[in-house]
């Protein structure tokens, strides 16, 4: 736009005619004019031409006025000659003044044009911000960015590709077609375009398409104007990599059936807009991830609601089954014991399901109090005494350390510890003892249950704490499949977290597993400590 007016013949013809009319008028009264009057009038013509037609027209008018003054308005008239030395001074002063004025006016026009361009860029960025902020969906925001890029660059088409698929398109009008007869949808399906898009995304370099559709791979980035000038002369399409936070997220394709016209200013602006497009793609990806996460949360919520409902509904038939089994036992039926045993097992599983649903919903009350680790371990050993069957259970505490005392819910912590001991008994060889260690760890107390079982593979060390997950190698030492629904460790970890603690797994040196329950430690005064230990 800045130099477009230089090539307009209308401007040159107008000022040529104006100069001619002014010269005719001055010649008609040249005997009555002073040299100052002549130079001032011609100076107005030069300034007017510079302002409307640019620097080249202004300099041309200055030279023409210099000659016209000498030929028509200085003695001897009608000759390119000067008979007075001062007349040379007037002519030279006029030419220098006109030239300087033309240069200054041209510079001012250039600065004004640059300011106008910057204002337009700001307006386009403001429009881009308004378009993207007003778009309710991330895909709509990306489409708005593609539209602004197309309007800014003057291209007929603008497409944003992600993974070879156009996620957003902006076209000048419906059915707009390039010289090869492809519309925007057909261009997306063109195998050659797909290959070029893949190359640009992989190498993070620009590519172009010649007017006949031949792809040209370049080593140019958007800022490399010289390389792009060569690639765009001429080209019907430009493909640029879209990079956000050091990661290639897509490809921007600009196309025009008559050839792209991107001057350096438009390319600089395109550089900024392409980054907006990359951020728009990231927003689309984040929105998709958020929708997926929300769907998973909703599915998890429905699962918890279903488990809670089914668990409640199972309670009544289980009670009836146990009552009937009791009647059968009174009649001397030996099968009653098996029925009661399996009913108790199902009842325990139902209770676990209910507890898991309450824990997921945050509905399990936690009552923390100051308790000694020794009391917790003693209660757990007493509760599993019936299942030991002569197995050795060893406890240890460093004598040089004080008795670990914590602030935790005794009932919930007892359930966790009992589950860990039962698992150790289930998966350890009968001759191997079960070890329980107690120690203080700064702000936490730690109670570890160690066994000599088969351990847990590295890939499953976190999954064993997921609900309903049972390791593929979960067999007892006699080779039988270990029972359970895979809820014990899931409930145990959630109970530990509810108290501000943790439950972790690590391999045991020499083989086996170590499950460590960590609970918040309690800071007691000297008077409170004996009471906590004996409570």
KAHU-V237837 format. One line per field, one symbol per residue. ss: DSSP state (a for helix, b for strand, c for the rest). psi: psi as a letter, one per 30 degrees, with the letter a starting at -180 (. if undefined). Layout:
BEGIN
ss->???
psi->???
END
This chain:
BEGIN
ss->cccaaaacaaaaaaaaaaaaaaaaaaaacaaaccaaaaaaaaaaaaaaaaaaacaaaaaaaaaaaaaaaaaaccccccccccccaaaaaaaaaaaaaaaaaaaaaaaaaaaaaaaaaaaaaaaaaaaaaaaaaacccaaaaaaaaaaaaaaaacccbbbbbbccbbbbbbbccccccccccccaaaaaacaaaaaaaaaaaaacccbbbcccccbbbcccccccaaaaaaacccccbbbbbbbbccbbbbbbbbbccccccccaaaaaaaaaaaaaaaaaaaaaaaaaaaaaaaaaaaaaaaaaaaaaaaaaaaaaaaaaaaaaaaaaaaccccaaaaaaaaaaaaaaaaaaaaaaaaaaacccccccbbbbaaaaaaaaaaacaaaaccccbbbbbcccccccbbbbcaaaaaaaaaaaaaaaaaaccccccbbbbbbbbccbbbbbbbcccccccaaaccaaacccccccccbcccccbccccccaaaaaaaaaaacccbbbbbbcccccbbbbbbbbbccccaaaaaaaaac
psi->eegefegjfeeeeefeeeeeeeeeeeefgffgkleeeeeeeeeeeeeeeeeefaeeeeeeeeeeeeeeeeefgkkklgkilkfkefeeeeeeeeeeeeeeeeeeeeeeeeeeeeeeeeeeeeeeeeeeeeeeefkekeeeeeeeeeeeeeeefglfkkkjkjhfkjfkkjlelkgkkaffgkaeeeeefkeeeeeeeeeeeefhllllklfgfkkjklgklefieeeeeefgjlkfkkkkkjkkhgkjfakkkkkkfgkkjjleeeeeeeeeeeeeeeeeeeeeeeeeeeeeeeeeeeeeeeeeeeeeeeeeffeeeeeeeeeeeeeeefggkffeeeeeeeeeeeeeeeeeeeeeeeeefggjkkjklklkeeeeeeeeeeegeffehglkjklkkkffklkkkljljeeeeeeeeeeeeeeeeeflkefklkkkkklkicglkkjkjklhafakkefgffffgkkgkkkegillfgflkkllghfeeeeeeeeeefggaljlklkkkfkaljkkkklklkjlleefeeeeef.
END
